[in-house]
Amino acid sequence: MKLNIEGLLVYFPYDYIYPEQYSYMLELKRTLDAKGHGVLEMPSGTGKTISLLSLILAYQKAYPLEITKLIYCSRTVPEIEKVVEELRKLIEFHCKETGEANNFLALALSSRKNLCIHPEILHANIVVYSYHYLLDPKIADLVSKELTKKAVVVFDEAHNIDNVCIDSMSVNITRRTLDRCTSNVETLQTTIQRIKETDAAKLKEEYRRLVEGLKEANVARVTDVYLGNPVLPAEVLQEAVPGSIRTAEHFVGFLKRFLEYLKSRLRVHHVVQESAPQFLKDIFQKVCIDRKPLRFCAERLRSLLRTLEISDLTDFSAITLISNFATLVSTYSQGFTIIIEPFEDRTPSIANPVLHFSCMDPSIAIKPVFERFQSVIITSGTLSPLDIYPKILDFRPVTVASFTMTLARTCLCPLIVGRGNDQVALSSKFETREDFAVIRNYGNLLLEMSGVVPDGIVAFFTSYMYMENIVASWYEQGILENIQRNKLIFIETPDAAETSMALEKYQEACENGRGAILLSVARGKVSEGIDFVHHFGRAVIMFGVPYVYTQSRILKARLEYLRDQFQIRENDFLTFDAMRHAAQCVGRVIRGKTDYGLMIFADKRYARADKRGKLPRWIQEHISDGSLNLTVDETVQMSKHFLRQMAQPFRQEDQLGLSLLTIEQLESEEMLKKISQMAHQA
Amino acid sequence: MASLSEEVLLVLKKVRQRKQDGTLYLMAERIAWGPEGKDRFTVSHLYSDIRCQKISPDGKAKIQLQLVLHTGESSTFHFSNDSSALTDREAAKDLLQQLLPKFKKKANKELEEKNRMLQEDPVLFQLYKDLVVSQVISAEEFWANRMSTTNTENTLSDKKQDVGISAAFLADIRPQTDGCNGLRYNLTPDIIESIFRTYPAVQQKYGENVPHNLTEKEFWTRFFQSHYFHRDRISTGALDIFSECAKQDEKGNVTHLELYRYIRSGVLNVLTAEGLPKEKKIGGKPASTSNPNRTGKENSNSAIIKRFNHHSAMILAAGSRRGDAPNDQASETSSTDGNSRDSDLFQPPIKKVKLQEAIDYLDLQREDGPKTVALNLKKSDRYAHGPVPLESQKYTTSQDIINSITCIRHEMANYVPNLAQVLTSSAVSSAIAALSPGGVLMQTGTQQAINQMVPSEVQGELKHLYIAAGELLRHFWTCFPVNSPFLEEKVVKMRSNLERFQMTKLRPFQEKVQRQYLSANITGHLEEMLQTAYNKLHAWQTRRMMRKI
């Protein structure tokens, strides 16, 4: 199908189109026209990726000077594989329609096996890779720094992008890290000694280079060739490496001193929390390390490793980590916090000191990306509430839009279960967490649903601990036995391989008609990235509201920071975070318009406007006032009704004209008007 | 007393039945009871008729043994010998336990099959009543032909669908307290089979240990005591014979897990969902999967979770194992569930297909496939309740109907009335009148009259007679051509059967009809059919005589 999107000819490799896809492309084009950033929410299963690719490809073709490259970032390898497959399909269609040979070069970077095809990236029109290649300063430096400015960057499945940013900038240092560092330093020392005896000129040459300073890097940045590296702050580039760490031996000595200092800091008996300036002050007082050499640490180490011609960098990951930490802590006085915990909260008797250097500001990592690239699109199935992402990532979008799923039949059924049959309020909140009445009612809900819902049911708990406790007491009460009469039970575990196997078995059981229940954890591996299409998931039950563990000091520090810097109240952020995970979990069940599924929110708190209002629009609009505080029995009745309706045959003709359009229908005056309204609503 | 020559295996005196003292005899093929002082049996059951035996629980005042028959009837024996009642009962029970399965297997199957056929087919049932119950032919003769015809179609259904295992079968073993600090588990053969199918390792252990090392009872006692059964129990001691089973299962699991660590099946694998290996992150600490400092409670919780996953996987595997290799259970124990299937994951095309499936929006594509016709049900309740068995009918296949319709349509299209040769209208109307019921030409026919002349019960009876006669004649005619001594014998026998039928069934009916409706000769056709059969036999016999001469 050939589409006309405000004057742009777009090749769309399907015979029909969803109205929201058209609307999505429209908004996307406007964003590109404005050369700005955008935040777009559209339910999964409505062909977001293909719409994105079709439009941007067409745009590139039409205005090759405006946009030279598409950088498509996704989170997981399977996602990347999917994107590449869709791209292949699109390009094939392109070639067939236009009769031209393919002149697009697309490139996917998925694992280290096929990393570093450096020159090719520069020429590729489309690059597909993981977030980390752009956000993680270390990898970004290797892979992405020479990417052109006139590129469109797309972050797909971006609902968690702030956490990725934070993770990429945070450092955790344990005793083991320091031990490995010590051995690293020893290796460095012996290598330097050897080289000094054989090839002293090399080290001299390095010294000369360092005196001249990092001029080259500076030139490059000023002339705008490179993507900024957040670890390498601009000021560093303008100065020469300070004398105290200029010779190799001095630098190694300096590292040793720094390590010793860190070791002494880990020998604490109580929790310490301090800011970066406090840390710097302390280090100056105790071991006389100045701020300036610390800032050059990362760059200096890189230079040294290059000079020593050490090929295998992975062996030096520990020391690289420490040097990065040194540079970060001395560069950013804000947005970071240092927490030293002598033991884990759960096991206070066992000493396991950890130094968390925790990033609290996701915008630091993503800032270079927003600054460098012309258009950055953040998109996902669940980005609600939309205004929070620009806030926490600190950028100004030109387009913010949420698209709903146009449906010929209401194929999703969100229900909020607030009470058990005995009128006990259902909630996972802390006070009632151990309450047997709640646990029993939860079990009853699952049991009843297992008798009503065909094939697969996925249930999510708020945490592993909570799940383990509930499973244990269900086992004791014999609830699990009764569930087993209806379906097989599989349970997610912290072990990835075991979970994979449980998942595969679950799918097998759904496939062969036996039916199964998968018990898993919100924020766990299953809740992100595993889809439960069609019979693999006919119902999702969300037991409780998946609040993050609030007692964590890192989280507390972050909440404080958000409050002070962005005026986001702690509770708002926690609720936002809980709701986006809940939305992710329940969203697993609907993967398209022909799919159908129940979404059961088993916690009375979901009925509150502040929670409900934070769900994506495409879920929210199907929650009726009548389904806000149901009992288990009522839920079962409504589910039965829904499932019976959904089991009726659903054909293409039923959708056509409503949620599925032919080119003629799309071009009709009436429909265009409707679609433009759709976008305005957002 | 036909059974004097039978071998008597066990004689038990002082056994009461219906409050009457007597003696219980267990013989080679049947069990019998006779009241004291009389030399005949008032109760006698073939072993093959017995469905099961039940005994009164220990500690009850009356020591009894009950036999339940396939027909649903039962006889209860009360062992009243003061000194040896219990041992008597045990002796009888044990012997029956040995004997019953032998008969059960062959008898049961056939009996059930026959029973099923009779229940499903009312016509056959009627026929059975007419021919066997009224002793026109013997039951064996009746079934001899039936079973052979049904057996061919049964070969298909003979490989009957395996019943899956209920996931909750372990839960169904409800322990009962016996009042004094003990637990009783009731095991049925079904449950045992479920256990064996799900846990082949247990079956292997059973084979190794029972009966030479342990009795069956001991084996199951240990099973229920083992941590293997109790999912939340942490393994204790190497004494437990099942600890090895657990290990073996674990090993199977571990090899699977190992496999998983290497296979990346792509679309559905969570491992790859991580995106990048952990060490890529700055400071990403290696994920600690097992925390050594967990409390016992937490440990047992995670043990439960593990067991549940394992149990479900085993049940799932048991299902597919049956499908793959029904006779190869024991050898598969080591490789628990199909490694072969997993190897598929190595094949990239599957991954490709999965990917393709994942990205395809089917509803966005024009449907290319052939248009199918939606099932349009006029009477949906009939669809829901299934077809109601009707009297046997001649069905024409839909192809026949379609053919004939096209034929007729074709003829109609080509029909050209030959106007030169039409009758006059008066001649036509007189012809129609003559051919209408009651017309000149239609008087001899009885068909149009029978439903008016004869009451419905006679009609029904006639119908049964027709069916019975048809059945017998079918037997008769299938003997031709007579080309084996067996068939020769049979055809002669069938003739006598037919004659007997004529005598015992047809004649009385004819007489009855004649008494009531003198005029109507409604059995003429039946007699004609029988006569034809006699004639045929006669012709065949004379021809044979001629040949012999």
Interface residues (C-beta under 8 A of the other chain):
Chain A: Y14 D15 Y16 I17 Y18 G47 T49 I50 R75 T76 V77 P78 E81 K82 E85 E86 K89 S111 R112 S130 Y131 H132 D136 P137 K138 I139 D167 S168 M169 S170 V171 N172 I173 T174 T177 T314 S317 L321 N324 F325 R346 T347 S349 I350 F357 E468 N469 V471 A472 Y475 G478 L480 E481 N482 Q484 R485 K487 L488 I489 F490 I491 T493 P494 D495 A496 A497 E498 T499 S500 M501 A502 L503 E504 K505 Q507 E508 A509 N512 R514 A516 K525 V526 E528 G529 I530 D531 G592 K593 T594 P649 Q652 Q655 L660
Chain B: G164 S166 A167 A168 L170 A171 R231 D232 N253 H256 L257 Y260 R261 S265 G266 V267 L268 N269 V270 L271 T272 A273 E274 G275 L276 P277 E279 K280 K281 I282 G283 G284 K285 A287 T289 S290 N291 N293 E298 S300 N301 S302 I304 I305 K306 F308 N309 S312 A313 I315 L316 G319 S320 L355 Q356 A358 I359 Y361 L362 D363 L364 Q365 R366 E367 A374
